[in-house]
Amino acid sequence: MEKPQVLLLTHGGWGMGLVESTKMIIGAVDFVHEIPLTPEVTFSEYYLEVKNYVEKVPSNSIILTDLFGGTTTNVGAKVGKEKNIKVISGLNAPLLIEACSQIKFTGEIDFNSVLEMGQQSVKDVVSEIMKSLEGKATNNG
């Protein structure tokens, strides 16, 4: 089975910044590709570009989009349904790192664990720190 690919669909191309950060953490990720949505591109043009790209990737690949309800996600959903490729919206660094780590180190991707990582990565930082400090105080008291 071919190595899964990660396709990023983002407004303005900011996903490549996440790719550069991911490379700093886990090394080369040559299986990640981005198709940026720019203001001059119509929905139909974007859809065709994404569809044409997805036709060339293995079916065990994944599409990660930036904004639920936006054009990137709507196109991803349409292509994902047509090509039977999983799509996750809400792209963030931990989600991308998880997907890339799985592919890099196992050659496979577990959609549910990538989705879970993305969901768990959103935190109220001050609240989490306070809980941690309270736990330390209780354990030392």
Long-range contacts (C-beta under 8 A, 24 or more apart in sequence): 1-58, 1-60, 2-58, 2-60, 3-31, 3-58, 3-103, 3-107, 4-31, 4-57, 4-58, 4-60, 4-61, 4-62, 4-103, 4-107, 4-108, 4-109, 5-31, 5-32, 5-33, 5-57, 5-58, 5-61, 5-62, 6-31, 6-32, 6-33, 6-61, 6-62, 6-64, 6-96, 6-99, 6-100, 6-103, 7-32, 7-33, 7-34, 7-35, 7-50, 7-53, 7-54, 7-57, 7-61, 7-62, 7-63, 7-64, 8-32, 8-33, 8-34, 8-35, 8-63, 8-64, 8-65, 8-91, 8-96, 9-34, 9-35, 9-37, 9-50, 9-63, 9-64, 9-65, 9-66, 9-72, 9-73, 9-75, 9-76, 10-34, 10-36, 10-37, 10-65, 10-66, 10-72, 10-91, 11-36, 11-37, 11-66, 11-67, 11-70, 11-71, 11-72, 12-36, 12-37, 12-38, 13-38, 14-66, 15-64, 15-66, 15-91, 15-96, 18-91, 18-92, 18-93, 18-96, 19-96, 21-93, 22-93, 22-96, 22-97, 22-100, 25-97, 26-97, 26-100, 26-101, 26-104, 27-104, 29-100, 29-103, 29-104, 31-100, 31-103, 31-104, 32-96, 32-100, 37-71, 37-72, 37-75, 43-71, 43-74, 43-75, 46-71, 46-72, 46-75, 47-75, 47-78, 47-79, 50-75, 50-76, 50-79, 51-79, 51-82, 51-83, 54-79, 54-83, 54-85, 55-83, 57-85, 59-83, 59-84, 59-85, 60-108, 60-109, 61-85, 61-109, 62-86, 62-87, 62-88, 62-99, 62-109, 62-111, 62-114, 63-87, 63-88, 64-88, 64-89, 64-91, 64-95, 64-96, 64-99, 65-89, 65-90, 65-91, 66-90, 66-91, 86-111, 88-114, 88-115, 88-118, 90-118, 90-119, 91-118, 92-118, 92-121, 92-122, 93-121, 94-118, 94-120, 94-121, 95-121
